[in-house]
């Protein structure tokens, strides 16, 4: 992990198309401005983690598949 120090108004550039600028710092909150092409998806980490967790739970089957298949065949 690369760790950089930036002040308000300063930026970093990722590749040739993405710029992240420190807009403001108040207490323990930092506001960032991100300039990137529209085809680049940008998500907050906690949202990505939440989606991954939901997807993980959606794939877990808590039952006996054979019983479920038999039950659906014999209503």
DSSP file (Angstrom, degrees, kcal/mol; ACC not computed):
  #  RESIDUE AA STRUCTURE BP1 BP2  ACC     N-H-->O    O-->H-N    N-H-->O    O-->H-N    TCO  KAPPA ALPHA  PHI   PSI    X-CA   Y-CA   Z-CA
    1    1 A X              0   0    0      0, 0.0     2,-0.5     0, 0.0     0, 0.0   0.000 360.0 360.0 360.0 131.6    0.0    0.0    0.0
    2    2 A X        -     0   0    0      2,-0.0     2,-0.5     0, 0.0     0, 0.0  -0.791 360.0-161.8 -89.5 129.7    1.3    3.4   -1.0
    3    3 A X        +     0   0    0     -2,-0.5     2,-0.3     2,-0.0     0, 0.0  -0.966  12.0 178.6-117.6 124.1    0.7    6.1    1.7
    4    4 A X        -     0   0    0     -2,-0.5     2,-0.5     2,-0.0     8,-0.0  -0.908  23.9-136.2-123.0 149.5    0.9    9.7    0.8
    5    5 A X        +     0   0    0     -2,-0.3     2,-0.3     2,-0.0    -2,-0.0  -0.912  29.6 174.3-101.9 132.2    0.4   12.9    2.7
    6    6 A X        -     0   0    0     -2,-0.5     2,-0.2     4,-0.1     3,-0.1  -0.979  19.4-144.0-136.0 148.3   -1.7   15.6    1.0
    7    7 A X    >   -     0   0    0     -2,-0.3     3,-2.6     1,-0.1    15,-0.4  -0.653  48.4 -66.7-103.8 165.7   -3.0   19.0    2.1
    8    8 A X  T 3  S+     0   0    0      1,-0.3    15,-0.2    -2,-0.2    -1,-0.1  -0.267 125.6  20.5 -52.0 131.9   -6.3   20.6    1.1
    9    9 A X  T 3  S+     0   0    0     13,-3.5    -1,-0.3     1,-0.4     2,-0.2   0.177  99.3 114.6  91.3 -16.9   -6.3   21.4   -2.6
   10   10 A X    <   -     0   0    0     -3,-2.6    12,-2.8    12,-0.1    -1,-0.4  -0.495  46.3-166.0 -85.7 159.4   -3.5   18.9   -3.4
   11   11 A X  E     -A   21   0A   0     10,-0.2     2,-0.3    -2,-0.2    10,-0.2  -0.874  18.4-142.2-139.0 166.8   -4.1   15.8   -5.5
   12   12 A X  E     -A   20   0A   0      8,-2.5     8,-2.7    -2,-0.3     2,-0.4  -0.934  18.6-141.3-125.4 155.7   -2.7   12.5   -6.7
   13   13 A X  E     -A   19   0A   0     -2,-0.3     2,-0.5     6,-0.2     6,-0.2  -0.968   6.5-160.8-121.1 133.2   -3.0   11.1  -10.2
   14   14 A X  E >>  -A   18   0A   0      4,-3.2     4,-1.8    -2,-0.4     3,-0.6  -0.962  66.4 -37.2-113.9 119.3   -3.6    7.4  -10.9
   15   15 A X  T 34 S-     0   0    0     -2,-0.5    -2,-0.0     1,-0.2     0, 0.0  -0.376 101.8 -57.2  63.6-146.2   -2.7    6.4  -14.4
   16   16 A X  T 34 S+     0   0    0      1,-0.1    -1,-0.2    -3,-0.1     3,-0.0   0.515 132.6  43.0-105.0  -8.4   -3.4    9.1  -17.0
   17   17 A X  T <4 S+     0   0    0     -3,-0.6     2,-0.5     1,-0.1    -2,-0.2   0.569  93.8  74.8-119.3 -10.3   -7.2    9.5  -16.4
   18   18 A X  E  <  +A   14   0A   0     -4,-1.8    -4,-3.2    18,-0.1     2,-0.4  -0.921  47.3 178.1-117.6 127.7   -7.9    9.5  -12.6
   19   19 A X  E     -AB  13  35A   0     16,-2.4    16,-3.0    -2,-0.5     2,-0.5  -0.991   9.2-165.1-125.8 132.6   -7.2   12.4  -10.2
   20   20 A X  E     -AB  12  34A   0     -8,-2.7    -8,-2.5    -2,-0.4     2,-0.4  -0.976  12.6-172.2-118.4 121.8   -8.1   12.4   -6.5
   21   21 A X  E     -AB  11  33A   0     12,-3.1    12,-3.1    -2,-0.5     2,-0.7  -0.914  27.1-124.5-118.5 138.7   -8.0   15.8   -4.8
   22   22 A X  E     + B   0  32A   0    -12,-2.8   -13,-3.5    -2,-0.4    10,-0.2  -0.730  29.7 179.0 -78.7 114.9   -8.3   16.6   -1.1
   23   23 A X  E     -     0   0A   0      8,-3.0     2,-0.3    -2,-0.7    -1,-0.2   0.892  59.8 -19.2 -86.6 -44.9  -11.2   19.1   -1.0
   24   24 A X  E     - B   0  31A   0      7,-1.3     7,-2.9   -16,-0.1     2,-0.4  -0.991  47.5-148.2-160.1 159.1  -11.4   19.7    2.7
   25   25 A X  E     + B   0  30A   0     -2,-0.3     2,-0.4     5,-0.2     5,-0.2  -0.985  19.5 169.4-133.3 121.3  -10.3   18.3    6.1
   26   26 A X  E >   - B   0  29A   0      3,-2.6     3,-2.2    -2,-0.4     2,-0.2  -0.940  64.6 -52.1-134.4 111.3  -12.5   18.9    9.2
   27   27 A X  T 3  S-     0   0    0     -2,-0.4     0, 0.0     1,-0.3     0, 0.0  -0.439 122.6 -17.9  61.8-124.4  -11.6   16.9   12.3
   28   28 A X  T 3  S+     0   0    0     -2,-0.2     2,-0.5    -3,-0.1    -1,-0.3   0.240 118.6  96.7 -98.7  14.3  -11.4   13.3   11.4
   29   29 A X  E <   -B   26   0A   0     -3,-2.2    -3,-2.6     2,-0.0     2,-0.5  -0.898  51.3-170.2-108.5 130.7  -13.3   13.7    8.1
   30   30 A X  E     -B   25   0A   0     -2,-0.5     2,-0.5    -5,-0.2    -5,-0.2  -0.973  10.3-151.3-117.3 128.3  -11.6   14.1    4.8
   31   31 A X  E     -B   24   0A   0     -7,-2.9    -8,-3.0    -2,-0.5    -7,-1.3  -0.883  16.0-165.5-101.3 128.3  -13.6   15.1    1.7
   32   32 A X  E     -B   22   0A   0     -2,-0.5     2,-0.5   -10,-0.2   -10,-0.2  -0.876  12.8-150.9-114.1 143.4  -12.2   13.9   -1.6
   33   33 A X  E     -B   21   0A   0    -12,-3.1   -12,-3.1    -2,-0.4     2,-0.5  -0.956  14.8-161.4-109.2 132.5  -13.0   14.9   -5.2
   34   34 A X  E     -B   20   0A   0     -2,-0.5     2,-0.6   -14,-0.2   -14,-0.2  -0.962   8.1-169.2-120.6 122.2  -12.5   12.2   -7.8
   35   35 A X  E     +B   19   0A   0    -16,-3.0   -16,-2.4    -2,-0.5     2,-0.3  -0.940  30.1 141.5-110.5 112.3  -12.1   13.0  -11.5
   36   36 A X        -     0   0    0     -2,-0.6   -18,-0.1   -18,-0.2    -2,-0.1  -0.969  54.9 -84.9-146.9 157.7  -12.4    9.9  -13.6
   37   37 A X    >   -     0   0    0     -2,-0.3     3,-1.8   -20,-0.1   -20,-0.0  -0.255  43.4-112.2 -61.3 154.4  -13.8    8.8  -16.9
   38   38 A X  T 3  S+     0   0    0      1,-0.3    -1,-0.1     3,-0.0    -2,-0.0   0.765 114.1  63.0 -61.8 -26.4  -17.5    7.7  -16.8
   39   39 A X  T 3  S+     0   0    0      2,-0.1     2,-0.6     0, 0.0    -1,-0.3   0.580  83.9  91.8 -77.6  -7.3  -16.6    4.0  -17.5
   40   40 A X  S <  S-     0   0    0     -3,-1.8     2,-0.3     2,-0.0    -4,-0.1  -0.790  74.2-140.2 -90.6 119.7  -14.6    3.8  -14.2
   41   41 A X        -     0   0    0     -2,-0.6     2,-0.4     2,-0.0    -2,-0.1  -0.624  17.6-168.5 -79.2 134.9  -16.8    2.5  -11.4
   42   42 A X        +     0   0    0     -2,-0.3     2,-0.3    -6,-0.0    -8,-0.0  -0.985  12.8 165.9-128.4 121.0  -16.2    4.3   -8.1
   43   43 A X        -     0   0    0     -2,-0.4     2,-0.2     4,-0.0    -2,-0.0  -0.948  40.2-107.7-132.2 151.1  -17.6    2.9   -4.8
   44   44 A X    >>  -     0   0    0     -2,-0.3     4,-1.8     1,-0.1     3,-0.8  -0.585  35.3-121.3 -71.9 142.5  -17.1    3.4   -1.1
   45   45 A X  H 3> S+     0   0    0      1,-0.3     4,-2.7    -2,-0.2     5,-0.2   0.876 110.6  55.8 -54.9 -43.6  -15.3    0.4    0.4
   46   46 A X  H 3> S+     0   0    0      1,-0.2     4,-1.9     2,-0.2    -1,-0.3   0.821 106.9  50.8 -64.5 -29.4  -18.1   -0.3    2.9
   47   47 A X  H <> S+     0   0    0     -3,-0.8     4,-2.5     2,-0.2    -1,-0.2   0.913 110.3  48.6 -71.8 -43.1  -20.6   -0.5    0.1
   48   48 A X  H  X S+     0   0    0     -4,-1.8     4,-2.4     1,-0.2    -2,-0.2   0.927 112.5  48.9 -60.6 -45.1  -18.5   -3.0   -1.9
   49   49 A X  H  X S+     0   0    0     -4,-2.7     4,-2.3     1,-0.2    -1,-0.2   0.905 111.1  50.2 -61.2 -42.1  -18.0   -5.1    1.3
   50   50 A X  H  X S+     0   0    0     -4,-1.9     4,-2.4    -5,-0.2    -2,-0.2   0.913 111.1  48.0 -63.7 -44.5  -21.8   -5.0    2.0
   51   51 A X  H  X S+     0   0    0     -4,-2.5     4,-2.5     1,-0.2    -2,-0.2   0.912 111.8  49.9 -63.6 -43.1  -22.6   -6.1   -1.6
   52   52 A X  H  X S+     0   0    0     -4,-2.4     4,-2.1     2,-0.2    -1,-0.2   0.893 111.0  49.5 -63.3 -39.6  -20.0   -8.9   -1.4
   53   53 A X  H  X S+     0   0    0     -4,-2.3     4,-2.3     2,-0.2    -2,-0.2   0.913 111.1  49.0 -66.2 -43.0  -21.4  -10.1    1.9
   54   54 A X  H  X S+     0   0    0     -4,-2.4     4,-2.1     1,-0.2    -2,-0.2   0.909 111.4  49.8 -62.4 -42.3  -25.0  -10.1    0.5
   55   55 A X  H  X S+     0   0    0     -4,-2.5     4,-1.0     1,-0.2    -1,-0.2   0.887 109.4  52.1 -63.1 -38.4  -23.8  -12.1   -2.5
   56   56 A X  H >< S+     0   0    0     -4,-2.1     3,-0.6     1,-0.2     4,-0.5   0.922 111.0  46.5 -63.7 -44.4  -22.1  -14.6   -0.3
   57   57 A X  H >< S+     0   0    0     -4,-2.3     3,-0.8     1,-0.2    -1,-0.2   0.837 106.7  59.1 -67.4 -32.6  -25.3  -15.1    1.8
   58   58 A X  H 3< S+     0   0    0     -4,-2.1    -1,-0.2     1,-0.2    -2,-0.2   0.749 104.8  50.5 -68.9 -22.8  -27.4  -15.4   -1.4
   59   59 A X  T << S+     0   0    0     -4,-1.0     2,-0.5    -3,-0.6    -1,-0.2   0.549  87.9  97.8 -93.0  -7.6  -25.3  -18.4   -2.5
   60   60 A X    <   -     0   0    0     -3,-0.8     2,-0.6    -4,-0.5    -4,-0.0  -0.700  58.4-160.2 -84.5 126.5  -25.5  -20.3    0.8
   61   61 A X        -     0   0    0     -2,-0.5     2,-0.6     2,-0.1     4,-0.1  -0.934   4.6-166.5-108.0 120.7  -28.2  -23.0    0.7
   62   62 A X        +     0   0    0     -2,-0.6     2,-0.3     2,-0.1    -2,-0.0  -0.445  59.9  54.5-105.6  59.7  -29.3  -24.1    4.2
   63   63 A X  S    S-     0   0    0     -2,-0.6     2,-0.8     0, 0.0     3,-0.1  -0.967  93.0 -74.7-168.4-179.7  -31.2  -27.2    3.4
   64   64 A X     >  -     0   0    0     -2,-0.3     4,-1.9     1,-0.2     3,-0.2  -0.833  33.0-159.4 -94.9 112.1  -31.2  -30.6    1.7
   65   65 A X  H  > S+     0   0    0     -2,-0.8     4,-2.5     1,-0.2     5,-0.2   0.868  90.4  56.3 -60.4 -39.6  -31.4  -30.1   -2.0
   66   66 A X  H  > S+     0   0    0      1,-0.2     4,-2.4     2,-0.2    -1,-0.2   0.918 108.0  48.1 -60.9 -43.9  -32.6  -33.6   -2.7
   67   67 A X  H  > S+     0   0    0      1,-0.2     4,-2.5     2,-0.2    -1,-0.2   0.895 111.2  51.1 -62.5 -40.4  -35.6  -33.1   -0.3
   68   68 A X  H  X S+     0   0    0     -4,-1.9     4,-2.0     2,-0.2    -2,-0.2   0.912 110.5  47.9 -64.0 -43.1  -36.4  -29.8   -2.0
   69   69 A X  H  X S+     0   0    0     -4,-2.5     4,-1.5     2,-0.2    -2,-0.2   0.925 113.4  47.8 -64.6 -45.0  -36.4  -31.4   -5.5
   70   70 A X  H  X S+     0   0    0     -4,-2.4     4,-1.6     1,-0.2    -2,-0.2   0.909 110.9  51.7 -61.2 -42.6  -38.6  -34.3   -4.3
   71   71 A X  H  < S+     0   0    0     -4,-2.5    -1,-0.2     1,-0.2    -2,-0.2   0.890 109.5  49.0 -63.4 -40.0  -41.0  -31.9   -2.6
   72   72 A X  H  < S+     0   0    0     -4,-2.0     3,-0.3     1,-0.2    -1,-0.2   0.780 111.5  50.0 -72.4 -25.5  -41.3  -29.8   -5.8
   73   73 A X  H  < S+     0   0    0     -4,-1.5     2,-0.4     1,-0.2    -1,-0.2   0.746 116.1  42.1 -82.6 -23.9  -42.0  -32.9   -7.9
   74   74 A X     <        0   0    0     -4,-1.6    -1,-0.2    -5,-0.1    -2,-0.0  -0.710 360.0 360.0-121.8  78.1  -44.7  -34.2   -5.5
   75   75 A X              0   0    0     -2,-0.4    -1,-0.1    -3,-0.3    -3,-0.1   0.515 360.0 360.0 -68.2 360.0  -46.8  -31.3   -4.5
